Amino acid sequence: MAEAVDFTSLKILVIDDQEFVRTIVKKMLQQLGVSQVAEAKDGLSGMECVERDRPDLVICDIQMRPVDGFGFVRQLRAAAAEVAATPVIMLTAHTDAATIGRATELGIGAFLSKPVLPPALKEKIALVLNGA
């Protein structure tokens, strides 16, 4: 299924307050063939990146300050139409029912559990971009 997505043409934004997590995810994305990977350290700078760079997909941590992942997605969904529908994959160590419920209400495409593994990353990206 992942073959249906042209990873080389994707522009992906990674939002996480931990630099080493951003670096690891960026390296994995590059190994998958993604040539355009932007980074942001929190929801505020992430929103600025989305509006400026118009990524095809956002991979976003949940626990960040001052704006967490849920706050970022709320801002994104309330933004201009060109960016409001940007697909989001949440990156988290918390996959409890309450967290998943909140994410579903916000229209989050998928979850990636930390630590992230390349096959799971590839699968989730393909799933979200194929509208599954």
ABEGO torsion letter per residue (X at the ends): XAAABBAAABBBBBBBABAAAAAAAAAAAAAAGBABBBBBABAAAAAAAAAAAGBABBBBBABBOABBAAAAAAAAAABBAAAAABBBBBBBABABAAAAAAAAAAGBABBBBOBBBAAAAAAAAAAAAAGX
